[in-house]
Amino acid sequence: MSLPAKCEQYLKHLADDHRIDLNTVVSELCAWTFSNPESKEQFKIWLDEAYPQKGEAEDKARAAGEKAAEEEEEREAESEKETQDRIE
């Protein structure tokens, strides 16, 4: 496991202050963070948004591409209709 440098320095400092090792601090932090169902759910929501599950990101990208293509078709159809209206 790796930690961002700022977090690692901060947690190491806390560990040193309390004369425990970094692994204990991280373990206790996780235990505290996930000690209630609400925190667990908030973390899961954040994780799903920040790092979608395998295949989900591709599905979202595909859906966004399809939506953009549909919108482009609608714009072209409107443009053609406006052109036809001007001709008539």
Secondary structure, DSSP 8 states (H G I E B T S, - for coil): ----HHHHHHHHHHHHHTT--HHHHHHHHHHHHTSSHHHHHHHHHHHHHHS--TTHHHHHHHHHHHHHHHHHHHHHHHHHHHHHHHH-
